[in-house]
Amino acid sequence: MNKTFDRYASLVSLIIAAAFMIESRNISSSAYGSNVGPNIFPFGLGLIFALLSLRLFYETFKDSKRDGETREKLDWKRFLIIFAAAALYAFFLEEIGYIVGTFAFLLIGFQTMQKGKWLSSILISALFSYGVYFVFVQVLQGTLPGWPVWFGM
């Protein structure tokens, strides 16, 4: 952990989060067939991003005992696997649907970060992807691509 880098990164992240939240207000507040407008999700993500960047900024001042920092080796393989999975997830979301796409993305992410524990990875991925879909579509009455087009559902 490089405190100087983290401090500047948290400030840049806070500025990006604020811009994200401000610009999300320019998106229309309602969508056809949905009670949840398209501006809610980006605003919420911006808010979470802002809170996390404030937390990171706070953490850079909290632990001053670790002044002799060692340089950690970057794990490019894991980064590239998760980055490629995220890009494919975004590209194929309409074709494969939210539930299947999110399940696959989370499973790849969990197995990339910690190999093994297949049963818990599958259960968490399945429950999370269906749970978020259920809450957004059934409870909030929003719209998401549920199942792949070739399922016929």
N, C-alpha and C positions, 0 to 999 in steps of 0.2 A: 504494500500500500504506500503510495507516494502522496503525502499530505498536500504538498503544493499543487500537484496535478489535480487531486480530488477537490481541492478548494476551488480552483478555477473551473473545473468541469461542473461543479455544482452550481456555480454562478451562471455559466453559459446555459446549463440545463434549466435553471430557473427562468432565464430570459426567454428561452424557447417555449417553456410551459406557459408563461404569461402570454406570449404571442399566440400560442395555440388556443388558449381560452378566449382571448379577445376576438380572434378570427372565427371561432366557432359560433360566436354571437351573430355573425353575418349569414350563417346558413339558415334557411327557412325553418320556422319552428314547428311545422306540421308536414306530414307526408301522407300521400294518398293511401288510405286503408290502414293507417297506423295511428294510435293515440300517442305514441312516443315519437317525437320529432327527431330528425337527423342531427340536430344540434346538441342533443343531450349527451350522446356517447363521446364525441370529441371534447366537450367541455369537461366531462367527468375524467377522461384520460389526462387532460391537461392539469386538472386539479390534483390527481394522484401523482403525476409527474412532478408538479411543483412541491408537493409535500415530501416526496422522496428526495428531491434535490435539497430542500431545506434540512432534512435529516442528515444527508451526507455532509452538508456544510457544517452542521453541529458536530458531527462525528470527527471532523478534522481538528477541532479544538479540544475535544474531550480527552483523548488519550495522548498526553504529551510525554509519557514515559518512553515511547518508542521513537527516539530521535535517530538512532543508528539504524536506518532503514536499509534493508538489502533489496536488491533488484530482483524481482520475480520474473521467471521466464513465462512469456505469453503462450497460451495454449491455442495455437492457431487452428489445429485440427478440429477441436470441439466448436470453436467459433464458426468456422466455415461450414460445418455440418448443420449447426442450428440456423445459420444465416441462409443456407440453401433451402432448408426445410421451411423457413418462414417465407422465402420468396416463392417457393412452389405452392405453399398454402394460400398465399394471396392470389397467385395466378389461377389456380384451379378451384377456388372457393365456389364459384357459381356452378361448375360442372359436377363436383363431388359432394356439394352440400356442406352446411356448417357442421353437422354432427360428425360425419365421417372425417371431414378435413381436420377439425379440431382434435378429434380422437387420435388421428394419425400424427399430427404435429406434436401433441403432448407426449405421445408414446415415444416418438423419436427423440424429443427433448429429454425426457426422463432417462431413457437408455443411454443417451450421449453423456449425460452428466454423471450417471451412476449405473454401470452395467449390472445386470442381474435383477433380482426382485421383480420378475416379469408379472407375477400375479398382482402385486400391489400397483405396479405401473399401469396395467390394463384396467384394473378397477377404478383407480383415481381418474385416468383419462376418460373412461366411459361415463362415470358419474358426473364429472365436471362438464364434459361436452353436452350431455343430455340435460343436466341440471340448469346450465346457463340458457340453453335453448328453450327449455320449458318455462323458466321465469320470464325470459324476454318475450316469447311468443304468446304464452297462455296468460300469464299474470299481467304483464305490461301491455299486451296486445300489439306488439311490434311485429316486424316481418324479418325473417332470416331464411336463406335457402336451406331447408331442412335435410332432405335426403338427395342422393344423386339423381340426376335426371333419368338415368337408365333404370332406376328402381321402379318408376312409374307411380310413386306415391304422391 
